[in-house]
Amino acid sequence: MNYSIGEFSKITNLSIDTLRYYEKEGLITPERKENGRRYYCEKDVAWIEFIKRLKETKMPIKEIQKYAKMRAMGDCTMIERMEMLIKHRTALKKEISKANENLQKLNDKIDFYKTSIDERDSNKLMR
């Protein structure tokens, strides 16, 4: 199935401007009809979903561009792409660990306040 840029925008939940930016930055390369109009297919949907996932994990655009260039080169870059993803996964795991540590510290502080407030209110009732 082929999609116009408008249809593709709706399917991917990305604005037409964003899709054009991604094209300009070399992240996506839509096919063109004889009249020059862009069109997209199912493999483009899957690729955009992967790009969005990489962005959600805070992979920098420059790294996504590098990955996209290697992807366009074909299977001969599979090892390099895998290594890139492994490196990103390691960084992401560290970030998740730090976020969990910070969440625990926040929870500890909230628990401290709850206990302090409960003790204060309990002491007021005893007077």
ZITAKA-V362391 format. One record per backbone hydrogen bond with DSSP energy under -0.5 kcal/mol. NH is the residue of the N-H (numbers start at 0). CO is the residue of the C=O. E is the energy in kcal/mol with one decimal. If there is no record, write none. Layout:
BEGIN
nh->[NH:NH]
co->[CO:CO]
e->[E:E]
END
This chain:
BEGIN
nh->[2:7:8:9:10:11:12:13:18:19:20:21:22:23:24:25:26:27:30:32:35:38:39:43:44:45:46:47:48:49:50:51:52:53:54:55:56:57:58:62:63:64:65:66:67:68:69:70:71:72:73:73:76:77:80:81:82:83:84:85:86:87:88:89:90:91:92:93:94:95:96:97:98:99:100:101:102:103:104:105:106:107:108:109:110:111:112:113:114:115:116:117:118:119:120:121:122:123:124:125:126:126]
co->[39:3:4:5:6:7:8:8:14:15:16:17:18:19:20:22:21:21:38:36:32:30:2:40:40:41:42:43:44:45:46:47:48:49:50:51:52:54:53:59:59:60:61:62:63:64:65:66:67:68:69:70:73:74:76:77:78:79:80:81:82:83:84:85:86:87:88:89:90:91:92:93:94:95:96:97:98:99:100:101:102:103:104:105:106:107:108:109:110:111:112:113:114:115:116:117:118:119:120:121:122:123]
e->[-2.9:-2.9:-2.3:-1.7:-2.5:-2.6:-1.1:-1.4:-2.3:-2.5:-2.4:-2.9:-2.1:-2.7:-2.5:-1.4:-2.8:-1.0:-1.4:-2.7:-2.2:-2.1:-2.5:-0.8:-1.4:-2.2:-2.1:-2.6:-2.3:-1.8:-2.5:-2.9:-1.9:-2.5:-2.6:-2.5:-1.4:-2.0:-2.6:-0.6:-2.2:-3.0:-2.1:-2.6:-2.8:-2.5:-2.2:-2.7:-2.3:-1.1:-0.7:-1.2:-2.0:-1.9:-2.6:-2.7:-2.6:-2.2:-2.3:-2.5:-2.5:-2.4:-2.7:-2.3:-2.0:-2.7:-2.6:-1.9:-2.2:-2.7:-2.5:-2.5:-2.5:-2.7:-2.2:-2.6:-2.5:-2.3:-2.0:-2.2:-2.6:-2.6:-2.1:-2.6:-2.7:-2.3:-2.4:-2.7:-2.6:-2.7:-3.0:-2.7:-2.7:-2.4:-2.8:-2.4:-2.4:-1.8:-1.6:-1.3:-0.7:-0.6]
END
